[in-house]
């Protein structure tokens, strides 16, 4: 479970780009985090994962504070950044083994996980190639795999489908649902409303650093399209 408590971030001149954000992502659900460009999605995720310092408030990962106990908190999540250009000089398998070493995954366990996931994402045959030779979509796949290699209880993804082909996007969505069905928390940001509407259990919309809507995705599908809802609540917030 991921808890955001009064999360606040300011930049120059005290302007708050994230303003007193409170949110709980429950075990067993896929939570979609939506918002216009510049709304604060990536900034929020960077604070959740400890990449950015928190000015006020806190983030709890399975009860562990990202500020007070950052190492323990980080052990409990896997993270997919919006930038897949990582460790380009390494081969795919070197990178995955490096991540496995960080999380102290035994050799026998990591071998099976890496093999299973790389076959599902159809890059098993190129793991010995350098990541710099990969296409953008292949780099996204290797980052997705790395985020799961330690079997995290919480999975945090920032625009995870960017550059993926339709087959890989479908596979990623399947894995997201599988992880949620295992009782894990899946939190992901996306600008593709159709994906969020189909995949998510709950949806939150952020605009100008404030959480302006949280709702049940099934209710949204039955009563109003996500696209219409998104336009209505963001336009109201802009006014």
C-alpha positions in Angstrom: 0.0 0.0 0.0 1.2 3.5 -0.8 0.0 6.5 1.2 0.6 10.1 0.4 0.1 12.4 3.4 -0.2 16.1 2.9 2.4 15.9 0.2 3.7 19.3 -0.8 6.5 20.6 -3.1 7.4 24.2 -3.9 9.9 25.6 -6.4 11.1 29.2 -6.8 9.3 32.0 -4.8 7.4 29.5 -2.8 5.0 28.5 -5.6 3.5 25.2 -4.8 3.6 22.7 -7.7 2.2 19.9 -5.5 -0.3 21.2 -2.9 -1.3 19.2 0.1 -1.8 15.9 -1.8 -3.5 13.1 0.1 -4.0 9.7 -1.6 -4.0 6.0 -0.7 -3.3 3.3 -3.3 -4.6 0.0 -1.9 -3.2 -3.5 -2.2 -5.0 -5.4 -5.0 -5.8 -2.4 -7.2 -4.6 -0.6 -10.3 -4.7 3.1 -9.7 -4.5 5.4 -12.7 -2.9 8.9 -12.1 -4.0 11.3 -14.8 -3.6 15.0 -15.5 -2.8 17.6 -18.2 0.9 18.2 -19.1 2.5 20.0 -16.2 -0.1 19.1 -13.7 2.4 17.5 -11.3 2.2 13.8 -12.1 5.9 13.1 -12.6 6.9 15.4 -9.7 4.5 13.5 -7.4 6.0 10.1 -8.6 9.5 11.4 -8.0 8.6 12.3 -4.5 7.0 9.0 -3.9 10.1 7.2 -5.0 12.5 9.4 -3.2 14.1 11.0 -6.3 12.9 14.5 -5.2 12.9 15.8 -1.7 9.6 16.4 0.0 9.0 19.9 1.3 6.0 19.0 3.5 4.2 15.8 4.3 5.4 12.2 3.8 5.0 9.1 1.7 4.5 5.7 3.3 5.3 2.5 1.4 3.8 -0.4 3.3 4.0 1.8 6.4 7.6 2.8 5.9 8.4 6.5 5.5 10.3 7.4 2.3 11.9 10.2 4.3 12.7 8.5 7.6 13.5 5.0 6.3 14.2 5.5 2.6 16.1 2.2 2.1 13.4 0.1 3.7 10.7 1.9 1.8 12.5 1.5 -1.5 12.9 -2.2 -1.0 9.1 -2.5 -1.2 8.5 -1.0 -4.7 9.5 -1.4 -8.3 9.8 1.8 -10.4 9.4 2.4 -14.1 10.7 5.9 -14.9 9.5 8.0 -17.8 13.1 7.9 -19.1 14.2 4.5 -20.4 17.7 5.6 -21.4 19.6 3.8 -18.5 23.0 2.2 -18.3 23.3 2.2 -22.1 26.8 0.6 -22.1 25.6 -2.5 -20.3 24.0 -5.5 -22.1 20.4 -6.2 -21.2 21.4 -9.2 -19.0 24.2 -7.2 -17.3 21.6 -4.5 -16.4 19.1 -7.0 -15.1 21.7 -8.8 -13.0 22.9 -5.5 -11.6 19.4 -4.6 -10.5 19.1 -8.2 -9.0 22.3 -7.6 -7.1 21.0 -4.4 -5.7 18.0 -6.3 -4.3 20.1 -9.3 -3.3 18.0 -11.7 -5.5 19.5 -15.3 -5.4 20.9 -16.5 -8.7 18.4 -19.3 -9.2 15.4 -17.0 -8.5 16.6 -14.2 -10.7 17.4 -16.5 -13.6 13.8 -17.8 -13.8 12.2 -14.3 -13.4 14.5 -12.7 -16.0 13.8 -15.6 -18.4 10.1 -15.5 -17.9 9.7 -11.8 -18.2 12.1 -11.3 -21.1 10.2 -14.0 -23.0 6.9 -12.4 -22.3 8.2 -9.1 -23.6 9.9 -10.8 -26.5 13.5 -9.6 -25.9 15.0 -12.8 -24.5 17.1 -13.3 -27.6 18.8 -9.8 -27.4 19.7 -9.8 -23.7 23.4 -10.2 -24.6 23.2 -7.0 -26.8 24.1 -3.6 -25.4 21.1 -1.5 -24.3 22.4 1.4 -26.5 21.6 -0.8 -29.6 18.0 -1.3 -28.5 15.1 0.7 -30.0 13.2 3.0 -27.7 10.5 0.3 -27.3 13.1 -2.3 -26.4 14.6 0.0 -23.8 11.2 0.5 -22.3 10.8 -3.3 -22.0 14.1 -3.8 -20.3 13.2 -1.1 -17.7 9.8 -2.7 -17.2 11.4 -6.1 -16.5 14.0 -4.6 -14.2 11.3 -3.1 -12.1 9.7 -6.5 -11.5 12.8 -8.6 -11.0 12.6 -8.4 -7.2 8.9 -9.2 -7.1 7.9 -5.9 -5.4 4.7 -5.5 -3.3 4.1 -2.1 -4.9 4.7 -1.2 -8.6 5.0 2.4 -9.6 5.0 3.3 -13.3 5.4 6.7 -15.0 4.1 6.6 -18.6 5.2 3.0 -18.9 3.7 2.4 -22.4 5.6 5.1 -24.2 7.3 3.5 -27.3 5.8 0.1 -26.8 4.3 -1.7 -29.7 0.7 -3.0 -29.4 1.7 -6.5 -28.4 4.0 -5.3 -25.7 1.4 -2.8 -24.4 -1.1 -5.6 -24.1 1.4 -7.8 -22.3 2.2 -5.0 -19.8 -1.5 -4.5 -19.1 -1.9 -8.2 -18.5 1.0 -8.1 -16.0 -0.4 -5.1 -14.2 -3.7 -7.0 -13.7 -1.8 -10.1 -12.6 0.2 -8.1 -10.0 -3.0 -6.5 -8.7 -4.7 -9.9 -8.5 -1.8 -11.1 -6.3 -2.8 -8.4 -3.8 -0.2 -5.8 -4.9 -0.6 -2.1 -5.4 -0.1 -0.8 -9.0 0.2 3.0 -9.4 0.7 4.4 -12.9 0.5 7.7 -14.7 -0.6 7.9 -18.3 -1.8 10.4 -20.7 -3.7 7.8 -22.7 -7.2 8.0 -21.3 -8.5 4.9 -23.1 -5.9 2.7 -21.4 -6.7 4.1 -18.0 -10.4 3.6 -18.5 -10.0 0.0 -19.5 -7.3 -1.1 -17.1 -7.8 0.8 -13.8 -9.9 0.0 -10.8 -9.7 3.6 -9.5 -8.7 6.8 -11.2 -7.3 10.1 -9.8 -7.0 13.3 -11.7 -4.5 16.0 -10.7 -4.3 19.5 -12.1 -2.2 22.5 -11.0 -0.7 20.3 -8.2 -4.1 19.5 -6.6 -6.0 16.2 -6.7 -9.3 17.3 -8.1 -11.0 13.9 -8.6 -10.9 10.4 -7.4 -13.4 7.8 -8.6 -14.2 4.2 -9.3 -13.3 3.3 -12.9 -16.3 0.9 -13.2 -18.7 3.7 -12.3 -17.0 6.0 -14.8 -17.3 3.4 -17.6 -21.0 2.9 -16.9 -22.1 6.5 -16.2 -19.8 8.8 -18.2 -16.7 8.4 -20.4 -13.4 9.1 -18.9 -12.6 11.6 -21.7 -15.7 13.6 -20.9 -15.1 13.5 -17.1 -11.5 14.5 -17.6 -12.4 17.5 -19.7 -15.1 18.6 -17.3 -13.1 18.4 -14.1 -9.9 20.0 -15.5 -11.8 22.8 -17.3 -13.7 23.5 -14.0 -10.4 23.6 -12.1 -8.9 25.9 -14.7 -11.7 28.4 -14.4 
